[in-house]
Amino acid sequence: MKILITGGCGFIGSNFVRYWRKKYPEDEIVVLDKLTYAGHKENLSGIEHKFIQGDICDPSVVAGAMQGADVVVHFAAESHVDRSIIGPGVFIRTNVIGTHVLLEEALRQKIKLFHHVSTDEVFGSLPLDKSELRFNETTNYSPSSPYSASKASSDHLVRAYYRTFGLPITITNTSNNYGPYQDPEKLIPRFVTNLIEGKKVPLMGNGENVRDWCYVEDHCSAMDLVITGALKDQKIIGETFCVGGESEKSNIEITNILLEIFEKDNSWIEKIQHRLGHDERYAIDSSKIKKMLGWEPGNKLEDRLAETVQWYKDNEWWWKPLKEGRPVIDPDVQLERVSKV
Ligand SMILES: NC(=O)c1ccc[n+]([C@@H]2O[C@H](COP(=O)([O-])OP(=O)(O)OC[C@H]3O[C@@H](n4cnc5c(N)ncnc54)[C@H](O)[C@@H]3O)[C@@H](O)[C@H]2O)c1
């Protein structure tokens, strides 16, 4: 089988390429990636694949990359909420227009399956005081940030290409991922790398916001079940699956686990203001994928976090150059933009 993976040099994409290569050594893997600030060829060093550097918004690049592919797995996106508050334009371009270009080509080339990777952020925010509420496949879309709005638009387009044109698609909406090769701008890698460097961790508000943390490899195994399931069983075509880590933690709880791993106290926390439009809580009900496809998340969060910390300790060569000279995107920068608009 030939599989085209867009955004395969980013965090989840590169973990997925590594996962797929190991599990399906006979498959041909093509990676299409623009190599933005978030994409690195080194993430795939030693992994057999064909690499094409290019933009998913460019129809001729996409046509060439998709040539002969059976399956497309679409990760490529602008993915950082804080960046979307400062500059939404590139999010609309890549996440909406880029997805449209891919869908058009997938239709033209009669691809067997187009798997779209999306987020739980499309559903908006749950209240902190109603812990019984969780997102599922029937939850209405209510995105808060330019990032989640652009991902919501792409989900709608993917579904529209299924309903209108019969393009065989599947979608996964997943909660916050963590694990190796995640950009040091995102919460867990930023906190871990700061602690390795002997710097404080910047916590928004009192750290009360809750996320449902999913280990990246568990996310990969969920996508594997959806993709291979859909190729075998027509009933899965057109379906959406919510995938959560079953590890709901507030940001202060995550911070405390990390501080414990580093044997540091809470004087290492630096409180900063909330991001604009900061969603309070995300929580996912994964019963559909568990029941229909037998998916289960793996080890518990504390163990996975310890492994992730160890990976960042062992791979300073990877993240140090990414942090150097890059401006920090904190809420005060977002407010500055708003005051200018
Ligand atoms: N990280 C999470 O916690 C999370 C959770 C749920 C869903 N998702 C979704 O999973 C996907 C991957 O997320 P990630 O965290 O790995 O993102 P990432 O930012 O680490 O990687 C994105 C990749 O896409 C590439 N890319 C960006 N614009 C491109 C373009 N125009 N053309 C071609 N390539 C381009 C980048 O170079 C990079 O390699 C995204 O679609 C994201 O919305 C992420």
The ligand as a Gaussian input file, in Angstrom:
#p B3LYP/6-31G(d) Opt

LIG

0 1
 N       -0.648000      18.578000      18.986000
 C       -1.830000      18.258000      19.474000
 O       -1.994000      18.159000      20.695000
 C       -2.993000      17.979000      18.549000
 C       -4.189000      17.497000      19.081000
 C       -5.241000      17.187000      18.211000
 C       -5.096000      17.369000      16.860000
 N       -3.926000      17.864000      16.352000
 C       -3.818000      18.019000      14.898000
 O       -2.829000      17.089000      14.485000
 C       -2.112000      17.610000      13.352000
 C       -0.626000      17.614000      13.648000
 O       -0.398000      18.400000      14.818000
 P        1.090000      18.603000      15.354000
 O        0.997000      18.983000      16.774000
 O        1.934000      17.468000      14.934000
 O        1.516000      19.888000      14.521000
 P        2.973000      20.487000      14.237000
 O        2.798000      21.967000      14.235000
 O        3.986000      19.875000      15.138000
 O        3.296000      19.980000      12.759000
 C        2.656000      20.475000      11.632000
 C        3.430000      20.018000      10.404000
 O        2.750000      20.502000       9.231000
 C        3.708000      21.104000       8.364000
 N        3.013000      22.163000       7.595000
 C        2.493000      23.334000       8.087000
 N        1.974000      24.040000       7.069000
 C        2.129000      23.308000       5.943000
 C        1.787000      23.514000       4.578000
 N        1.159000      24.628000       4.179000
 N        2.098000      22.555000       3.675000
 C        2.743000      21.413000       4.068000
 N        3.117000      21.183000       5.336000
 C        2.806000      22.116000       6.266000
 C        4.781000      21.662000       9.279000
 O        6.013000      21.877000       8.606000
 C        4.857000      20.573000      10.339000
 O        5.747000      19.556000       9.959000
 C       -2.685000      19.010000      13.101000
 O       -3.626000      18.911000      12.064000
 C       -3.362000      19.368000      14.412000
 O       -4.438000      20.242000      14.203000
 C       -2.879000      18.174000      17.172000

